[in-house]
Amino acid sequence: MKRFLYFFFGAILLIVLIALIWAAKTHEETLRSLPTVLARDFCPFLQGGIYDVNIGDIERHVKLLKEEYPYIEEIVVRKMGADSEFITVYPFFNAIDPPLGSDSYISQAVIDEDQTIGAIYIKINAFLSRLFKAAILGSMTAFLLISFIGLYTIRSKSEEVRKTTSLLEEKQRELIRLERLALVGQVTANLLHDLKKPILNIRAEAEGLADEEIRRTILEEADLFLNLVRDLRLETFLRPEPERAEFVDLNEIIVRSLRLVKYAQEHVAVHLHLPDSLPFIFGQRHQLIQVFSNVLLNAFQALEGQGVIYVNASQIEEEDERQLEISIIDDGPGMPYEVLSHIFEPFYSTHRETESTGLGLYITKSIVEGMGGTLSAHSIPKHGTTFTIRFPISAAEHVE
């Protein structure tokens, strides 16, 4: 519709411009032909009238020319096809060179074979110049208007292209994310089958152990792993179903998570700073263990068997909101930005030699954000890595 309107108004402007130029050209040709017309139509009449009297009677000649003047003016106006206000006819006598203006034409009517004793001076009163000025002004206006419409159209189209490109890029990113999540679903279906069966076998064998403490520990850890395997289902982090939550001691969660991942790490020192006054977290115990065990495991893998890990927990206030902050810091080799910017993506791993799935940090971030918290990482090459987990106080309650 817009394009049709642009063409419609452009065509109207072009027609007006052509009409103005044609009118100016037509009147110019008419003016230039006036001397011939006057000489053909009026001179014989005047000469005929003069020949009826004595040729040398100048006074009589002037009188005759004056008498015929109104008739001549009427004919000129009619020939021009314009209002008389634009045309003035002056008779001149004994004037070989009457005054001429830039917008005037002169037609001399010879009434004597030997000398010019009279003339008809036609003044056009800027009629022609007005037409040309109107034509020029119209063409300039049309050019500016069409240029403005063109620029506006180009700008509008550019904005539409920019928005469309931005939307397309967003949809492409969303498509990539959904493709990865679909792959997660395919992988987790296999993991459910491969992991659940051996864990059930271990749990069954542990039932017959004589040592009560060892039996209880194995059964607890087996149940924990069964819950972790269940959380690998695709619907867990796409369409989470409400499950039973409880108040959980954050210090206990961190210690238990550390016990799960610290095996065969004798040369890695772990320093815990966990105040007893920390609020309890209202959430699912096994999910919180999964969060901290994944982050701690990532720190152990970065140290490659030797180094120091610091675990600090505290209450902070940011933007008038109280939060629980847990920092897990290692003094390992750190990560460059091109690695750090991808660590929370599914299937991204820097430990291919350990056959890592690359799902740990992705699932961890999904769980934390599902509780209204945040998970971030900061790393400097050769200066270690810091993972920071924050939960809003609104998601926690202090339990005496």
LOMAR-501369 format. One record per residue (C-alpha): residue number from 1; residue in one letter; y, z, x. Coordinates in steps of 0.25 Angstrom, whole numbers, plus 5000, padded with zeros to 4 digits. Layout:
BEGIN
atom num->NUM; residuo->A; c2->Y; c3->Z; c1->X $
...
***
This chain:
BEGIN
atom num->1; residuo->M; c2->5000; c3->5000; c1->5000 $
atom num->2; residuo->K; c2->5010; c3->5004; c1->5011 $
atom num->3; residuo->R; c2->5007; c3->4991; c1->5018 $
atom num->4; residuo->F; c2->5010; c3->4983; c1->5006 $
atom num->5; residuo->L; c2->5023; c3->4990; c1->5004 $
atom num->6; residuo->Y; c2->5027; c3->4987; c1->5018 $
atom num->7; residuo->F; c2->5024; c3->4972; c1->5017 $
atom num->8; residuo->F; c2->5031; c3->4971; c1->5003 $
atom num->9; residuo->F; c2->5044; c3->4977; c1->5008 $
atom num->10; residuo->G; c2->5043; c3->4969; c1->5021 $
atom num->11; residuo->A; c2->5042; c3->4956; c1->5013 $
atom num->12; residuo->I; c2->5054; c3->4960; c1->5004 $
atom num->13; residuo->L; c2->5062; c3->4963; c1->5016 $
atom num->14; residuo->L; c2->5058; c3->4949; c1->5022 $
atom num->15; residuo->I; c2->5061; c3->4942; c1->5009 $
atom num->16; residuo->V; c2->5075; c3->4948; c1->5009 $
atom num->17; residuo->L; c2->5078; c3->4945; c1->5023 $
atom num->18; residuo->I; c2->5074; c3->4930; c1->5021 $
atom num->19; residuo->A; c2->5082; c3->4929; c1->5009 $
atom num->20; residuo->L; c2->5095; c3->4935; c1->5016 $
atom num->21; residuo->I; c2->5093; c3->4925; c1->5028 $
atom num->22; residuo->W; c2->5090; c3->4913; c1->5018 $
atom num->23; residuo->A; c2->5103; c3->4917; c1->5010 $
atom num->24; residuo->A; c2->5111; c3->4918; c1->5023 $
atom num->25; residuo->K; c2->5106; c3->4905; c1->5028 $
atom num->26; residuo->T; c2->5108; c3->4898; c1->5014 $
atom num->27; residuo->H; c2->5123; c3->4902; c1->5013 $
atom num->28; residuo->E; c2->5126; c3->4899; c1->5028 $
atom num->29; residuo->E; c2->5121; c3->4884; c1->5025 $
atom num->30; residuo->T; c2->5129; c3->4884; c1->5013 $
atom num->31; residuo->L; c2->5142; c3->4888; c1->5020 $
atom num->32; residuo->R; c2->5139; c3->4878; c1->5031 $
atom num->33; residuo->S; c2->5138; c3->4867; c1->5021 $
atom num->34; residuo->L; c2->5151; c3->4870; c1->5014 $
atom num->35; residuo->P; c2->5160; c3->4861; c1->5023 $
atom num->36; residuo->T; c2->5151; c3->4849; c1->5019 $
atom num->37; residuo->V; c2->5151; c3->4853; c1->5005 $
atom num->38; residuo->L; c2->5166; c3->4854; c1->5004 $
atom num->39; residuo->A; c2->5168; c3->4842; c1->5011 $
atom num->40; residuo->R; c2->5159; c3->4834; c1->5002 $
atom num->41; residuo->D; c2->5163; c3->4840; c1->4989 $
atom num->42; residuo->F; c2->5177; c3->4845; c1->4990 $
atom num->43; residuo->C; c2->5184; c3->4835; c1->5000 $
atom num->44; residuo->P; c2->5182; c3->4823; c1->4992 $
atom num->45; residuo->F; c2->5188; c3->4830; c1->4980 $
atom num->46; residuo->L; c2->5200; c3->4835; c1->4988 $
atom num->47; residuo->Q; c2->5202; c3->4822; c1->4995 $
atom num->48; residuo->G; c2->5202; c3->4815; c1->4981 $
atom num->49; residuo->G; c2->5212; c3->4824; c1->4976 $
atom num->50; residuo->I; c2->5221; c3->4822; c1->4987 $
atom num->51; residuo->Y; c2->5220; c3->4807; c1->4987 $
atom num->52; residuo->D; c2->5226; c3->4807; c1->4973 $
atom num->53; residuo->V; c2->5239; c3->4811; c1->4980 $
atom num->54; residuo->N; c2->5246; c3->4807; c1->4992 $
atom num->55; residuo->I; c2->5238; c3->4810; c1->5004 $
atom num->56; residuo->G; c2->5250; c3->4816; c1->5012 $
atom num->57; residuo->D; c2->5254; c3->4825; c1->5001 $
atom num->58; residuo->I; c2->5249; c3->4838; c1->5008 $
atom num->59; residuo->E; c2->5255; c3->4847; c1->4997 $
atom num->60; residuo->R; c2->5248; c3->4840; c1->4986 $
atom num->61; residuo->H; c2->5235; c3->4841; c1->4994 $
atom num->62; residuo->V; c2->5236; c3->4856; c1->4996 $
atom num->63; residuo->K; c2->5239; c3->4858; c1->4981 $
atom num->64; residuo->L; c2->5226; c3->4850; c1->4978 $
atom num->65; residuo->L; c2->5218; c3->4858; c1->4988 $
atom num->66; residuo->K; c2->5223; c3->4871; c1->4982 $
atom num->67; residuo->E; c2->5220; c3->4867; c1->4968 $
atom num->68; residuo->E; c2->5206; c3->4863; c1->4971 $
atom num->69; residuo->Y; c2->5203; c3->4876; c1->4979 $
atom num->70; residuo->P; c2->5197; c3->4885; c1->4968 $
atom num->71; residuo->Y; c2->5187; c3->4874; c1->4965 $
atom num->72; residuo->I; c2->5183; c3->4873; c1->4980 $
atom num->73; residuo->E; c2->5181; c3->4888; c1->4980 $
atom num->74; residuo->E; c2->5172; c3->4888; c1->4968 $
atom num->75; residuo->I; c2->5164; c3->4877; c1->4974 $
atom num->76; residuo->V; c2->5162; c3->4884; c1->4987 $
atom num->77; residuo->V; c2->5158; c3->4897; c1->4980 $
atom num->78; residuo->R; c2->5148; c3->4890; c1->4972 $
atom num->79; residuo->K; c2->5142; c3->4882; c1->4984 $
atom num->80; residuo->M; c2->5141; c3->4895; c1->4991 $
atom num->81; residuo->G; c2->5133; c3->4902; c1->4980 $
atom num->82; residuo->A; c2->5141; c3->4915; c1->4983 $
atom num->83; residuo->D; c2->5151; c3->4924; c1->4976 $
atom num->84; residuo->S; c2->5165; c3->4919; c1->4978 $
atom num->85; residuo->E; c2->5168; c3->4933; c1->4985 $
atom num->86; residuo->F; c2->5161; c3->4928; c1->4997 $
atom num->87; residuo->I; c2->5168; c3->4914; c1->4998 $
atom num->88; residuo->T; c2->5183; c3->4911; c1->4999 $
atom num->89; residuo->V; c2->5189; c3->4897; c1->5000 $
atom num->90; residuo->Y; c2->5202; c3->4895; c1->5007 $
atom num->91; residuo->P; c2->5210; c3->4882; c1->5007 $
atom num->92; residuo->F; c2->5217; c3->4879; c1->5020 $
atom num->93; residuo->F; c2->5227; c3->4868; c1->5022 $
atom num->94; residuo->N; c2->5232; c3->4861; c1->5035 $
atom num->95; residuo->A; c2->5222; c3->4871; c1->5042 $
atom num->96; residuo->I; c2->5212; c3->4864; c1->5051 $
atom num->97; residuo->D; c2->5206; c3->4877; c1->5056 $
atom num->98; residuo->P; c2->5206; c3->4888; c1->5045 $
atom num->99; residuo->P; c2->5202; c3->4902; c1->5050 $
atom num->100; residuo->L; c2->5187; c3->4904; c1->5050 $
atom num->101; residuo->G; c2->5179; c3->4917; c1->5050 $
atom num->102; residuo->S; c2->5165; c3->4919; c1->5055 $
atom num->103; residuo->D; c2->5160; c3->4919; c1->5041 $
atom num->104; residuo->S; c2->5167; c3->4907; c1->5036 $
atom num->105; residuo->Y; c2->5166; c3->4892; c1->5035 $
atom num->106; residuo->I; c2->5177; c3->4881; c1->5033 $
atom num->107; residuo->S; c2->5176; c3->4869; c1->5026 $
atom num->108; residuo->Q; c2->5187; c3->4859; c1->5028 $
atom num->109; residuo->A; c2->5190; c3->4849; c1->5017 $
atom num->110; residuo->V; c2->5196; c3->4837; c1->5023 $
atom num->111; residuo->I; c2->5206; c3->4831; c1->5013 $
atom num->112; residuo->D; c2->5213; c3->4821; c1->5022 $
atom num->113; residuo->E; c2->5207; c3->4811; c1->5030 $
atom num->114; residuo->D; c2->5216; c3->4813; c1->5042 $
atom num->115; residuo->Q; c2->5219; c3->4828; c1->5042 $
atom num->116; residuo->T; c2->5213; c3->4841; c1->5038 $
atom num->117; residuo->I; c2->5224; c3->4847; c1->5028 $
atom num->118; residuo->G; c2->5215; c3->4857; c1->5020 $
atom num->119; residuo->A; c2->5202; c3->4865; c1->5021 $
atom num->120; residuo->I; c2->5194; c3->4874; c1->5013 $
atom num->121; residuo->Y; c2->5191; c3->4887; c1->5020 $
atom num->122; residuo->I; c2->5178; c3->4895; c1->5015 $
atom num->123; residuo->K; c2->5177; c3->4910; c1->5019 $
atom num->124; residuo->I; c2->5163; c3->4916; c1->5017 $
atom num->125; residuo->N; c2->5168; c3->4930; c1->5017 $
atom num->126; residuo->A; c2->5156; c3->4935; c1->5026 $
atom num->127; residuo->F; c2->5146; c3->4930; c1->5016 $
atom num->128; residuo->L; c2->5137; c3->4924; c1->5026 $
atom num->129; residuo->S; c2->5138; c3->4935; c1->5036 $
atom num->130; residuo->R; c2->5134; c3->4945; c1->5025 $
atom num->131; residuo->L; c2->5122; c3->4937; c1->5022 $
atom num->132; residuo->F; c2->5118; c3->4937; c1->5037 $
atom num->133; residuo->K; c2->5121; c3->4951; c1->5039 $
atom num->134; residuo->A; c2->5113; c3->4954; c1->5027 $
atom num->135; residuo->A; c2->5101; c3->4946; c1->5032 $
atom num->136; residuo->I; c2->5102; c3->4953; c1->5046 $
atom num->137; residuo->L; c2->5103; c3->4967; c1->5039 $
atom num->138; residuo->G; c2->5091; c3->4964; c1->5030 $
atom num->139; residuo->S; c2->5083; c3->4959; c1->5042 $
atom num->140; residuo->M; c2->5086; c3->4971; c1->5050 $
atom num->141; residuo->T; c2->5083; c3->4980; c1->5038 $
atom num->142; residuo->A; c2->5070; c3->4973; c1->5035 $
atom num->143; residuo->F; c2->5066; c3->4974; c1->5050 $
atom num->144; residuo->L; c2->5069; c3->4989; c1->5051 $
atom num->145; residuo->L; c2->5062; c3->4992; c1->5038 $
atom num->146; residuo->I; c2->5050; c3->4984; c1->5042 $
atom num->147; residuo->S; c2->5050; c3->4990; c1->5055 $
atom num->148; residuo->F; c2->5051; c3->5004; c1->5049 $
atom num->149; residuo->I; c2->5040; c3->5001; c1->5040 $
atom num->150; residuo->G; c2->5031; c3->4996; c1->5051 $
atom num->151; residuo->L; c2->5034; c3->5008; c1->5060 $
atom num->152; residuo->Y; c2->5031; c3->5018; c1->5048 $
atom num->153; residuo->T; c2->5018; c3->5010; c1->5045 $
atom num->154; residuo->I; c2->5014; c3->5011; c1->5060 $
atom num->155; residuo->R; c2->5017; c3->5025; c1->5061 $
atom num->156; residuo->S; c2->5009; c3->5028; c1->5048 $
atom num->157; residuo->K; c2->4998; c3->5020; c1->5053 $
atom num->158; residuo->S; c2->4998; c3->5027; c1->5066 $
atom num->159; residuo->E; c2->4998; c3->5041; c1->5059 $
atom num->160; residuo->E; c2->4986; c3->5037; c1->5050 $
atom num->161; residuo->V; c2->4978; c3->5032; c1->5063 $
atom num->162; residuo->R; c2->4981; c3->5045; c1->5070 $
atom num->163; residuo->K; c2->4976; c3->5053; c1->5058 $
atom num->164; residuo->T; c2->4964; c3->5044; c1->5056 $
atom num->165; residuo->T; c2->4961; c3->5045; c1->5071 $
atom num->166; residuo->S; c2->4962; c3->5060; c1->5071 $
atom num->167; residuo->L; c2->4954; c3->5061; c1->5059 $
atom num->168; residuo->L; c2->4943; c3->5052; c1->5065 $
atom num->169; residuo->E; c2->4943; c3->5060; c1->5077 $
atom num->170; residuo->E; c2->4941; c3->5073; c1->5069 $
atom num->171; residuo->K; c2->4930; c3->5067; c1->5061 $
atom num->172; residuo->Q; c2->4923; c3->5062; c1->5074 $
atom num->173; residuo->R; c2->4924; c3->5076; c1->5080 $
atom num->174; residuo->E; c2->4918; c3->5082; c1->5067 $
atom num->175; residuo->L; c2->4907; c3->5071; c1->5067 $
atom num->176; residuo->I; c2->4903; c3->5075; c1->5081 $
atom num->177; residuo->R; c2->4903; c3->5090; c1->5077 $
atom num->178; residuo->L; c2->4894; c3->5087; c1->5065 $
atom num->179; residuo->E; c2->4885; c3->5078; c1->5074 $
atom num->180; residuo->R; c2->4883; c3->5090; c1->5084 $
atom num->181; residuo->L; c2->4880; c3->5100; c1->5072 $
atom num->182; residuo->A; c2->4870; c3->5090; c1->5067 $
atom num->183; residuo->L; c2->4864; c3->5090; c1->5080 $
atom num->184; residuo->V; c2->4864; c3->5105; c1->5081 $
atom num->185; residuo->G; c2->4856; c3->5105; c1->5068 $
atom num->186; residuo->Q; c2->4846; c3->5096; c1->5073 $
atom num->187; residuo->V; c2->4844; c3->5104; c1->5086 $
atom num->188; residuo->T; c2->4844; c3->5118; c1->5079 $
atom num->189; residuo->A; c2->4833; c3->5113; c1->5070 $
atom num->190; residuo->N; c2->4824; c3->5111; c1->5082 $
atom num->191; residuo->L; c2->4829; c3->5124; c1->5088 $
atom num->192; residuo->L; c2->4825; c3->5132; c1->5075 $
atom num->193; residuo->H; c2->4811; c3->5127; c1->5077 $
atom num->194; residuo->D; c2->4810; c3->5128; c1->5092 $
atom num->195; residuo->L; c2->4816; c3->5142; c1->5093 $
atom num->196; residuo->K; c2->4812; c3->5149; c1->5081 $
atom num->197; residuo->K; c2->4797; c3->5148; c1->5083 $
atom num->198; residuo->P; c2->4796; c3->5155; c1->5097 $
atom num->199; residuo->I; c2->4805; c3->5166; c1->5093 $
atom num->200; residuo->L; c2->4796; c3->5169; c1->5081 $
atom num->201; residuo->N; c2->4784; c3->5169; c1->5091 $
atom num->202; residuo->I; c2->4792; c3->5179; c1->5100 $
atom num->203; residuo->R; c2->4795; c3->5188; c1->5089 $
atom num->204; residuo->A; c2->4781; c3->5188; c1->5084 $
atom num->205; residuo->E; c2->4775; c3->5191; c1->5098 $
atom num->206; residuo->A; c2->4785; c3->5203; c1->5099 $
atom num->207; residuo->E; c2->4780; c3->5209; c1->5087 $
atom num->208; residuo->G; c2->4768; c3->5214; c1->5094 $
atom num->209; residuo->L; c2->4775; c3->5220; c1->5106 $
atom num->210; residuo->A; c2->4772; c3->5235; c1->5109 $
atom num->211; residuo->D; c2->4786; c3->5238; c1->5115 $
atom num->212; residuo->E; c2->4795; c3->5241; c1->5103 $
atom num->213; residuo->E; c2->4808; c3->5238; c1->5110 $
atom num->214; residuo->I; c2->4804; c3->5225; c1->5116 $
atom num->215; residuo->R; c2->4798; c3->5221; c1->5103 $
atom num->216; residuo->R; c2->4811; c3->5224; c1->5095 $
atom num->217; residuo->T; c2->4819; c3->5217; c1->5106 $
atom num->218; residuo->I; c2->4811; c3->5204; c1->5105 $
atom num->219; residuo->L; c2->4811; c3->5205; c1->5090 $
atom num->220; residuo->E; c2->4826; c3->5207; c1->5089 $
atom num->221; residuo->E; c2->4829; c3->5195; c1->5099 $
atom num->222; residuo->A; c2->4819; c3->5186; c1->5092 $
atom num->223; residuo->D; c2->4826; c3->5189; c1->5079 $
atom num->224; residuo->L; c2->4839; c3->5186; c1->5085 $
atom num->225; residuo->F; c2->4835; c3->5173; c1->5091 $
atom num->226; residuo->L; c2->4829; c3->5169; c1->5077 $
atom num->227; residuo->N; c2->4843; c3->5171; c1->5071 $
atom num->228; residuo->L; c2->4849; c3->5163; c1->5082 $
atom num->229; residuo->V; c2->4840; c3->5151; c1->5080 $
atom num->230; residuo->R; c2->4843; c3->5152; c1->5065 $
atom num->231; residuo->D; c2->4858; c3->5151; c1->5068 $
atom num->232; residuo->L; c2->4855; c3->5138; c1->5076 $
atom num->233; residuo->R; c2->4854; c3->5131; c1->5062 $
atom num->234; residuo->L; c2->4864; c3->5121; c1->5059 $
atom num->235; residuo->E; c2->4869; c3->5127; c1->5046 $
atom num->236; residuo->T; c2->4872; c3->5140; c1->5054 $
atom num->237; residuo->F; c2->4885; c3->5135; c1->5060 $
atom num->238; residuo->L; c2->4888; c3->5124; c1->5049 $
atom num->239; residuo->R; c2->4885; c3->5131; c1->5036 $
atom num->240; residuo->P; c2->4883; c3->5146; c1->5040 $
atom num->241; residuo->E; c2->4876; c3->5154; c1->5029 $
atom num->242; residuo->P; c2->4881; c3->5168; c1->5027 $
atom num->243; residuo->E; c2->4871; c3->5178; c1->5034 $
atom num->244; residuo->R; c2->4871; c3->5193; c1->5034 $
atom num->245; residuo->A; c2->4882; c3->5198; c1->5044 $
atom num->246; residuo->E; c2->4883; c3->5213; c1->5049 $
atom num->247; residuo->F; c2->4892; c3->5221; c1->5058 $
atom num->248; residuo->V; c2->4888; c3->5219; c1->5072 $
atom num->249; residuo->D; c2->4891; c3->5226; c1->5085 $
atom num->250; residuo->L; c2->4897; c3->5216; c1->5094 $
atom num->251; residuo->N; c2->4894; c3->5224; c1->5107 $
atom num->252; residuo->E; c2->4879; c3->5224; c1->5103 $
atom num->253; residuo->I; c2->4879; c3->5209; c1->5100 $
atom num->254; residuo->I; c2->4885; c3->5206; c1->5114 $
atom num->255; residuo->V; c2->4875; c3->5215; c1->5121 $
atom num->256; residuo->R; c2->4863; c3->5209; c1->5113 $
atom num->257; residuo->S; c2->4868; c3->5195; c1->5116 $
atom num->258; residuo->L; c2->4869; c3->5198; c1->5130 $
atom num->259; residuo->R; c2->4855; c3->5203; c1->5131 $
atom num->260; residuo->L; c2->4850; c3->5190; c1->5125 $
atom num->261; residuo->V; c2->4856; c3->5181; c1->5135 $
atom num->262; residuo->K; c2->4856; c3->5190; c1->5148 $
atom num->263; residuo->Y; c2->4842; c3->5187; c1->5152 $
atom num->264; residuo->A; c2->4839; c3->5183; c1->5166 $
atom num->265; residuo->Q; c2->4854; c3->5185; c1->5169 $
atom num->266; residuo->E; c2->4853; c3->5196; c1->5179 $
atom num->267; residuo->H; c2->4864; c3->5191; c1->5188 $
atom num->268; residuo->V; c2->4875; c3->5190; c1->5177 $
atom num->269; residuo->A; c2->4883; c3->5202; c1->5175 $
atom num->270; residuo->V; c2->4888; c3->5205; c1->5160 $
atom num->271; residuo->H; c2->4900; c3->5214; c1->5158 $
atom num->272; residuo->L; c2->4902; c3->5219; c1->5144 $
atom num->273; residuo->H; c2->4915; c3->5225; c1->5138 $
atom num->274; residuo->L; c2->4912; c3->5228; c1->5124 $
atom num->275; residuo->P; c2->4920; c3->5239; c1->5118 $
atom num->276; residuo->D; c2->4913; c3->5248; c1->5108 $
atom num->277; residuo->S; c2->4924; c3->5247; c1->5098 $
atom num->278; residuo->L; c2->4922; c3->5232; c1->5095 $
atom num->279; residuo->P; c2->4921; c3->5229; c1->5080 $
atom num->280; residuo->F; c2->4907; c3->5225; c1->5075 $
atom num->281; residuo->I; c2->4906; c3->5210; c1->5071 $
atom num->282; residuo->F; c2->4902; c3->5207; c1->5057 $
atom num->283; residuo->G; c2->4893; c3->5195; c1->5059 $
atom num->284; residuo->Q; c2->4878; c3->5191; c1->5061 $
atom num->285; residuo->R; c2->4872; c3->5198; c1->5073 $
atom num->286; residuo->H; c2->4863; c3->5187; c1->5078 $
atom num->287; residuo->Q; c2->4875; c3->5177; c1->5077 $
atom num->288; residuo->L; c2->4884; c3->5186; c1->5086 $
atom num->289; residuo->I; c2->4872; c3->5188; c1->5096 $
atom num->290; residuo->Q; c2->4871; c3->5173; c1->5096 $
atom num->291; residuo->V; c2->4886; c3->5171; c1->5099 $
atom num->292; residuo->F; c2->4887; c3->5181; c1->5111 $
atom num->293; residuo->S; c2->4873; c3->5177; c1->5116 $
atom num->294; residuo->N; c2->4877; c3->5162; c1->5117 $
atom num->295; residuo->V; c2->4891; c3->5165; c1->5124 $
atom num->296; residuo->L; c2->4884; c3->5175; c1->5134 $
atom num->297; residuo->L; c2->4873; c3->5165; c1->5137 $
atom num->298; residuo->N; c2->4883; c3->5155; c1->5140 $
atom num->299; residuo->A; c2->4890; c3->5164; c1->5150 $
atom num->300; residuo->F; c2->4876; c3->5167; c1->5156 $
atom num->301; residuo->Q; c2->4873; c3->5152; c1->5158 $
atom num->302; residuo->A; c2->4887; c3->5150; c1->5164 $
atom num->303; residuo->L; c2->4884; c3->5160; c1->5175 $
atom num->304; residuo->E; c2->4871; c3->5154; c1->5178 $
atom num->305; residuo->G; c2->4865; c3->5168; c1->5182 $
atom num->306; residuo->Q; c2->4876; c3->5175; c1->5189 $
atom num->307; residuo->G; c2->4890; c3->5180; c1->5185 $
atom num->308; residuo->V; c2->4897; c3->5190; c1->5176 $
atom num->309; residuo->I; c2->4899; c3->5190; c1->5161 $
atom num->310; residuo->Y; c2->4910; c3->5198; c1->5154 $
atom num->311; residuo->V; c2->4909; c3->5201; c1->5139 $
atom num->312; residuo->N; c2->4921; c3->5208; c1->5133 $
atom num->313; residuo->A; c2->4924; c3->5211; c1->5119 $
atom num->314; residuo->S; c2->4937; c3->5216; c1->5113 $
atom num->315; residuo->Q; c2->4946; c3->5216; c1->5101 $
atom num->316; residuo->I; c2->4959; c3->5207; c1->5102 $
atom num->317; residuo->E; c2->4970; c3->5204; c1->5093 $
atom num->318; residuo->E; c2->4975; c3->5189; c1->5092 $
atom num->319; residuo->E; c2->4985; c3->5184; c1->5082 $
atom num->320; residuo->D; c2->4985; c3->5197; c1->5074 $
atom num->321; residuo->E; c2->4970; c3->5196; c1->5073 $
atom num->322; residuo->R; c2->4960; c3->5206; c1->5079 $
atom num->323; residuo->Q; c2->4948; c3->5199; c1->5085 $
atom num->324; residuo->L; c2->4935; c3->5203; c1->5093 $
atom num->325; residuo->E; c2->4935; c3->5196; c1->5106 $
atom num->326; residuo->I; c2->4922; c3->5194; c1->5115 $
atom num->327; residuo->S; c2->4924; c3->5187; c1->5129 $
atom num->328; residuo->I; c2->4912; c3->5183; c1->5137 $
atom num->329; residuo->I; c2->4916; c3->5179; c1->5151 $
atom num->330; residuo->D; c2->4908; c3->5174; c1->5162 $
atom num->331; residuo->D; c2->4912; c3->5171; c1->5177 $
atom num->332; residuo->G; c2->4904; c3->5158; c1->5178 $
atom num->333; residuo->P; c2->4908; c3->5144; c1->5182 $
atom num->334; residuo->G; c2->4916; c3->5142; c1->5169 $
atom num->335; residuo->M; c2->4918; c3->5129; c1->5162 $
atom num->336; residuo->P; c2->4927; c3->5117; c1->5163 $
atom num->337; residuo->Y; c2->4935; c3->5113; c1->5151 $
atom num->338; residuo->E; c2->4927; c3->5101; c1->5147 $
atom num->339; residuo->V; c2->4915; c3->5110; c1->5146 $
atom num->340; residuo->L; c2->4922; c3->5121; c1->5139 $
atom num->341; residuo->S; c2->4928; c3->5112; c1->5128 $
atom num->342; residuo->H; c2->4913; c3->5109; c1->5124 $
atom num->343; residuo->I; c2->4905; c3->5122; c1->5125 $
atom num->344; residuo->F; c2->4906; c3->5125; c1->5110 $
atom num->345; residuo->E; c2->4901; c3->5111; c1->5106 $
atom num->346; residuo->P; c2->4887; c3->5110; c1->5101 $
atom num->347; residuo->F; c2->4876; c3->5105; c1->5111 $
atom num->348; residuo->Y; c2->4886; c3->5107; c1->5123 $
atom num->349; residuo->S; c2->4880; c3->5114; c1->5135 $
atom num->350; residuo->T; c2->4883; c3->5115; c1->5150 $
atom num->351; residuo->H; c2->4869; c3->5121; c1->5152 $
atom num->352; residuo->R; c2->4860; c3->5109; c1->5150 $
atom num->353; residuo->E; c2->4850; c3->5114; c1->5160 $
atom num->354; residuo->T; c2->4847; c3->5126; c1->5152 $
atom num->355; residuo->E; c2->4844; c3->5117; c1->5140 $
atom num->356; residuo->S; c2->4856; c3->5123; c1->5132 $
atom num->357; residuo->T; c2->4858; c3->5118; c1->5118 $
atom num->358; residuo->G; c2->4873; c3->5119; c1->5119 $
atom num->359; residuo->L; c2->4873; c3->5126; c1->5105 $
atom num->360; residuo->G; c2->4876; c3->5140; c1->5109 $
atom num->361; residuo->L; c2->4891; c3->5141; c1->5110 $
atom num->362; residuo->Y; c2->4892; c3->5131; c1->5098 $
atom num->363; residuo->I; c2->4884; c3->5140; c1->5089 $
atom num->364; residuo->T; c2->4892; c3->5153; c1->5095 $
atom num->365; residuo->K; c2->4905; c3->5147; c1->5092 $
atom num->366; residuo->S; c2->4901; c3->5143; c1->5078 $
atom num->367; residuo->I; c2->4896; c3->5158; c1->5075 $
atom num->368; residuo->V; c2->4909; c3->5164; c1->5081 $
atom num->369; residuo->E; c2->4918; c3->5155; c1->5072 $
atom num->370; residuo->G; c2->4909; c3->5158; c1->5060 $
atom num->371; residuo->M; c2->4913; c3->5172; c1->5062 $
atom num->372; residuo->G; c2->4928; c3->5169; c1->5062 $
atom num->373; residuo->G; c2->4928; c3->5170; c1->5077 $
atom num->374; residuo->T; c2->4931; c3->5161; c1->5089 $
atom num->375; residuo->L; c2->4923; c3->5158; c1->5102 $
atom num->376; residuo->S; c2->4931; c3->5152; c1->5114 $
atom num->377; residuo->A; c2->4928; c3->5149; c1->5129 $
atom num->378; residuo->H; c2->4937; c3->5149; c1->5141 $
atom num->379; residuo->S; c2->4932; c3->5144; c1->5154 $
atom num->380; residuo->I; c2->4938; c3->5141; c1->5168 $
atom num->381; residuo->P; c2->4929; c3->5134; c1->5178 $
atom num->382; residuo->K; c2->4924; c3->5144; c1->5189 $
atom num->383; residuo->H; c2->4930; c3->5155; c1->5181 $
atom num->384; residuo->G; c2->4920; c3->5158; c1->5170 $
atom num->385; residuo->T; c2->4920; c3->5157; c1->5155 $
atom num->386; residuo->T; c2->4925; c3->5166; c1->5144 $
atom num->387; residuo->F; c2->4920; c3->5165; c1->5130 $
atom num->388; residuo->T; c2->4928; c3->5172; c1->5119 $
atom num->389; residuo->I; c2->4923; c3->5176; c1->5106 $
atom num->390; residuo->R; c2->4932; c3->5182; c1->5095 $
atom num->391; residuo->F; c2->4930; c3->5187; c1->5081 $
atom num->392; residuo->P; c2->4941; c3->5191; c1->5071 $
atom num->393; residuo->I; c2->4941; c3->5206; c1->5068 $
atom num->394; residuo->S; c2->4940; c3->5202; c1->5054 $
atom num->395; residuo->A; c2->4926; c3->5198; c1->5057 $
atom num->396; residuo->A; c2->4922; c3->5212; c1->5063 $
atom num->397; residuo->E; c2->4922; c3->5226; c1->5058 $
atom num->398; residuo->H; c2->4922; c3->5239; c1->5066 $
atom num->399; residuo->V; c2->4910; c3->5247; c1->5063 $
atom num->400; residuo->E; c2->4909; c3->5262; c1->5067 $
***
